[in-house]
Amino acid sequence: MKKIITLLTIVSSILFLSLPVSALDQKKEIIKLDNGYYLETIIEETSMARAANQKTARKTANYKNAQGAIMFSVTVTGTFTYTGSSSTCTKSVAEASSKNTNWKISSKSASKSGNKATAKAIAKRYVDGVAVETQNCTVTLICSSNGSLK
């Protein structure tokens, strides 16, 4: 009996550990900017839907230098409902963070409109305490009427 309980515990642990914990699906795109920097965008579904026609996802924009190091990131997390003929954003949350000591986030905001969740942030690069560069970053997550994200 003790061996059976031990075996069941091991099997249960293996099954539990193999379940996905965070991202269910991920889409990535990299764009080279005119100033030599790169913008990497990543879309991730963040949780199992509570209803068949609901999705929560996040879209992150990583602003990278020519060496591939992230300078700052802006993320919008949106919750959507969709019916097959329309979709609506019900919640939008913005996050922004500096990944480099020379860059600071000066503002961030979130908004929602129709089937779009948007985060806006302003990041500034400082040299010797003086702002020498400003980047306005807007990240928009769109959910189609069938639940596709872009």
C-alpha positions in Angstrom: 0.0 0.0 0.0 2.8 2.4 0.8 4.4 1.7 -2.6 1.2 2.6 -4.3 0.8 5.9 -2.5 4.4 6.7 -3.3 3.9 5.9 -7.0 0.7 7.9 -7.1 2.5 10.9 -5.5 5.3 10.7 -8.1 3.0 10.4 -11.1 0.9 13.3 -9.8 4.0 15.5 -9.3 5.2 14.7 -12.8 1.8 15.6 -14.3 1.5 18.8 -12.3 5.0 20.0 -13.2 4.4 19.4 -16.9 1.5 21.8 -17.0 2.2 25.3 -18.5 2.2 27.9 -15.8 2.4 31.2 -17.7 2.4 31.8 -21.4 0.2 29.6 -23.5 1.2 31.0 -26.9 3.9 33.5 -27.9 4.5 35.6 -31.0 7.7 37.6 -31.6 8.7 40.3 -34.1 11.9 42.4 -34.4 12.1 45.7 -36.3 15.3 47.7 -36.9 14.8 51.4 -36.3 16.4 54.3 -38.2 18.6 55.2 -35.2 20.3 51.8 -35.1 18.2 50.5 -32.2 15.8 47.5 -32.4 12.2 47.1 -31.3 11.3 43.6 -30.3 7.6 42.9 -29.7 6.3 39.8 -27.9 2.7 38.8 -27.6 1.8 36.2 -24.9 -1.5 34.8 -23.8 -1.2 35.0 -20.0 -3.9 32.8 -18.6 -6.5 30.2 -19.4 -9.8 32.0 -20.3 -12.5 31.9 -17.6 -15.0 31.7 -20.4 -14.8 30.3 -23.9 -15.0 33.7 -25.5 -12.5 35.6 -23.2 -8.8 36.2 -23.5 -6.2 37.9 -21.4 -2.9 38.6 -23.1 0.1 41.0 -22.9 2.2 42.7 -25.6 5.7 43.8 -24.6 7.9 46.1 -26.6 11.6 45.8 -25.7 13.7 48.8 -26.9 17.2 47.2 -27.6 20.5 48.7 -28.6 22.7 47.5 -31.5 24.3 44.9 -29.2 20.9 43.4 -28.3 20.8 44.7 -24.7 17.3 45.9 -23.6 17.3 49.6 -22.7 13.6 49.7 -21.5 10.4 47.8 -21.9 6.7 48.8 -22.2 4.0 46.2 -21.7 0.2 46.4 -22.2 -2.0 43.7 -20.6 -5.5 43.5 -22.1 -8.5 41.4 -21.3 -10.9 40.9 -24.3 -14.3 39.3 -25.0 -15.1 38.2 -28.5 -18.2 36.7 -30.2 -17.1 35.7 -33.7 -18.6 38.9 -35.1 -17.0 41.5 -32.8 -14.6 41.9 -29.9 -14.2 44.3 -27.0 -11.4 45.2 -24.7 -12.7 45.2 -21.1 -9.4 46.0 -19.3 -6.1 47.6 -20.1 -3.0 47.8 -17.8 0.3 49.5 -18.6 3.8 48.6 -17.3 7.1 50.3 -18.1 10.5 49.6 -16.8 14.1 50.7 -17.4 16.6 47.9 -17.9 19.6 50.2 -18.2 20.9 52.8 -15.6 21.0 55.6 -18.2 17.4 55.2 -19.2 14.5 56.4 -17.0 10.7 56.0 -17.5 9.2 59.5 -17.1 5.5 58.6 -17.6 3.2 55.7 -18.5 -0.5 55.3 -19.2 -3.1 52.7 -20.3 -6.2 53.1 -22.4 -8.8 50.9 -24.1 -11.0 51.5 -27.1 -13.1 49.0 -29.0 -11.0 45.9 -29.5 -7.7 47.6 -28.6 -5.6 47.8 -25.4 -2.9 50.5 -25.4 0.1 51.4 -23.2 2.0 54.6 -23.7 5.3 55.5 -22.1 8.0 58.1 -22.4 11.6 57.0 -21.7 14.6 59.3 -21.4 18.3 58.6 -21.6 20.5 60.6 -19.3 24.2 61.4 -19.5 25.8 63.1 -16.5 22.3 63.9 -15.2 21.1 65.6 -18.4 18.4 64.1 -20.6 20.0 63.6 -24.1 17.4 61.4 -25.8 13.6 60.9 -25.5 11.7 58.0 -26.8 7.9 57.9 -27.0 6.7 54.3 -27.1 3.1 53.1 -27.8 2.2 49.5 -27.6 -1.2 48.4 -28.9 -2.7 44.9 -28.5 -5.6 44.1 -30.8 -8.0 41.2 -30.5 -10.0 40.2 -33.6 -13.6 39.0 -33.5 -12.4 35.3 -33.5 -9.9 35.9 -30.7 -6.7 36.3 -32.8 -4.2 38.7 -31.2 -1.8 41.2 -32.9 
